[in-house]
């Protein structure tokens, strides 16, 4: 993949080369994380859940963001919030209420 970024850069495809370099970097970081920390993957899932919880709560608690949503969409967001809070029920309430899981 890294050689591909060099070839693309040589051929003037700078944006594509940078995309490949970023991909190589992210892959190296992920592999390093997996090798160094057995809980790394769990932390990635936790980070994703935290991200979903934060966005859902922001939308649900902001009248301008919530206004264009219909009742079904609001219900779906509330379900997602409940799912994340249930999945991470072992966390102290202060962490889930503040939109931060870990």
C-alpha positions as CSV (number, residue, x, y, z in Angstrom):
1,X,0.0,0.0,0.0
2,X,2.8,2.4,0.9
3,X,4.5,1.7,-2.5
4,X,1.2,2.6,-4.1
5,X,1.2,6.0,-2.5
6,X,4.7,6.6,-3.8
7,X,3.7,5.7,-7.3
8,X,0.6,7.9,-7.1
9,X,2.6,10.8,-5.9
10,X,5.1,10.4,-8.7
11,X,2.2,10.4,-11.2
12,X,0.8,13.6,-9.8
13,X,-2.1,12.0,-7.9
14,X,-1.3,13.8,-4.6
15,X,-4.8,13.5,-3.0
16,X,-4.9,9.8,-3.7
17,X,-1.4,9.3,-2.4
18,X,-2.2,11.1,0.8
19,X,-5.3,8.9,1.3
20,X,-3.1,5.8,1.0
21,X,-0.5,7.2,3.4
22,X,-3.3,8.0,5.9
23,X,-4.7,4.5,5.5
24,X,-1.2,3.0,6.1
25,X,-0.8,5.1,9.2
26,X,-4.2,4.2,10.6
27,X,-3.5,0.5,10.0
28,X,-0.1,0.7,11.7
29,X,-1.7,2.4,14.7
30,X,-4.4,-0.2,14.9
31,X,-2.0,-3.1,14.6
32,X,0.2,-1.5,17.3
33,X,-2.7,-1.0,19.5
34,X,-3.9,-4.6,19.1
35,X,-0.4,-5.9,19.8
36,X,0.2,-3.6,22.9
37,X,-3.3,-3.8,24.5
38,X,-5.6,-6.8,24.6
39,X,-8.5,-4.4,25.3
40,X,-7.8,-2.2,22.3
41,X,-10.7,-3.6,20.1
42,X,-13.1,-3.3,23.0
43,X,-12.0,0.3,23.4
44,X,-12.7,0.9,19.8
45,X,-16.2,-0.4,20.2
46,X,-16.6,1.7,23.3
47,X,-15.5,4.8,21.5
48,X,-18.0,4.1,18.7
49,X,-20.8,3.7,21.2
50,X,-19.7,6.9,22.9
51,X,-19.8,8.7,19.6
52,X,-23.3,7.4,18.8
53,X,-24.6,8.3,22.2
54,X,-23.2,11.8,22.1
55,X,-24.6,12.6,18.7
56,X,-28.0,11.1,19.5
57,X,-28.2,13.1,22.7
58,X,-27.1,16.3,21.0
59,X,-29.8,15.9,18.3
60,X,-32.5,14.9,20.9
61,X,-31.7,17.9,23.2
62,X,-31.4,20.6,20.5
63,X,-34.7,21.9,19.4
64,X,-33.4,23.1,16.0
65,X,-31.8,19.7,15.2
66,X,-34.8,17.8,16.4
67,X,-37.4,19.9,14.7
68,X,-37.1,18.3,11.2
69,X,-37.3,14.8,12.6
70,X,-40.6,12.9,12.6
71,X,-41.8,10.9,15.6
72,X,-40.4,7.6,14.2
73,X,-36.9,9.1,13.8
74,X,-37.0,10.5,17.3
75,X,-38.1,7.1,18.6
76,X,-35.2,5.5,16.7
77,X,-32.7,7.9,18.3
78,X,-34.1,7.2,21.8
79,X,-33.8,3.5,21.1
80,X,-30.2,3.9,20.2
81,X,-29.5,5.9,23.4
82,X,-31.2,3.1,25.4
83,X,-29.3,0.4,23.6
84,X,-25.9,2.0,24.3
85,X,-26.8,2.7,27.9
86,X,-27.9,-0.9,28.4
87,X,-24.8,-2.2,26.7
88,X,-22.6,-0.1,29.0
89,X,-24.7,-0.4,32.1
90,X,-21.6,-1.3,34.2
91,X,-20.4,2.3,33.8
92,X,-21.2,4.8,36.5
93,X,-24.3,6.9,35.7
94,X,-22.2,10.1,35.8
95,X,-20.3,8.8,32.7
96,X,-23.3,7.8,30.7
97,X,-25.4,10.9,31.6
98,X,-22.5,13.1,30.6
99,X,-22.3,11.3,27.2
100,X,-18.9,9.9,28.0
101,X,-18.5,6.1,28.3
102,X,-14.8,5.7,28.8
